[in-house]
Amino acid sequence: MSYDFNEAKEHIVNSYGRLEPVITHGEGVYLYDKDENKYLDFTSGIGVSSLGYGHEKWIKSTSKQLKTLAHASNIFYTEPSVKLAKELTEKANMSKIFFGNSGAEANEGAIKLARKYSYDKYGAGRSTILTLMQSFHGRTITTLKATGQEKFHKYFFPFTEGFDYVKASDLEDFKAKLTDEVCAIMLEAIQGEGGVIPLDKEFVQEVVKICNEKDVLVIFDEVQCGIARTGKMFGYNNFDVEADIVTVAKGLGAGLPIGGILCSSKVADVFKPGDHGSTFGANPVVCAGSLVVLDELCNEKALEKITKRGAYVKELLEEAKNPQIVAVRGIGLMIGIKVKCDPALVQKEAIKRGLLVLTAGKDVVRLLPPLVITKKELKIGLDIILEILSKIEE
Ligand SMILES: *Cc1c(COP(=O)(O)O)cnc(C)c1O
């Protein structure tokens, strides 16, 4: 059975600005529609499909687990989740992890964790979480409020209280907002939805230093830029700092839903039985898949390859000296091309030429290709983007 775009529209809530085609299958770094039209994927399902499509080891591991045990309640431990917790905390240099199912859920839990840490130690009244302007942290009522963009603070009143917003990479603004009521700051090392904007290294280092002095927790939202995306285990590893809490999701799942709250020893024992939970969290099939992601991508050789691919993309785009390109930003294979024209137009034209790209903000074409992509495949897509840009009138 296959559906066309308009049939699909009939029964699904219209909460996304959706694009054609309807995707039917994938192989390697390509997606296909029902007519076997082929699309080179520079989106990874928004940073999720880090291993591409049909990755043999991932399929083998998840299928085997599917036949062994698909689910058990969190009143028991299961082997794949314990194994994943061990490997992930070791690679992340963190103490423990809580498993959920999505980025928003991970951030929501991280906010709870930070507030309880502070409540246990200092009592009530120290509950404010600072986030950055132009950030994105999720779609629940609380994570929408944590998101530092006014356009997300509409309709759904009342929102959760206790958030304030700091201008990204502005140390003076951070100091001004850091009152005695603040218990944590949440940061994306590279703001994804906000426009692929890496934070300033000195800013991050200074923020972490001051927070450590004041026992204000540092939460890195690594949902988009974590798990090898930037050529490091986490985006914040590019800044040589330590985190108290790290949230992960997207790329860790490689196609199945997972979210996680990584805890340093400082906060690892804050949640006690009954404080937090998630029915589907730590699903054995999903965890079996994530183990393959760690194995394939979070090792020195793979990370180095991602760094090289990222440098290649930047070099190729910068060398083109295309007048539509204002700047090329990002780290590793998380790339933003700031353009003079409408990025949505580039996205639509790219689909016609068999390439899928993302946008971010009003003026950025965003690239999040699968992390297993080759140089040759990258060049095919970049040439299409440059061709589109060269045809746009100034
Ligand atoms: C996508 C994203 C989220 C939300 O993740 P969901 O899985 O959609 O809930 C949170 N933070 C960042 C940085 C993201 O990119």
The ligand as an ORCA input file, in Angstrom:
! r2SCAN-3c Opt
* xyz 0 1
  C      15.665     18.182     18.835
  C      16.165     18.825     20.045
  C      15.466     18.697     21.277
  C      14.148     17.978     21.375
  O      14.281     16.628     21.120
  P      12.952     15.733     20.863
  O      13.492     14.353     20.750
  O      12.332     16.251     19.602
  O      12.077     15.925     22.018
  C      16.028     19.267     22.402
  N      17.200     19.925     22.339
  C      17.887     20.074     21.185
  C      19.191     20.802     21.200
  C      17.387     19.542     20.003
  O      18.044     19.720     18.863
*
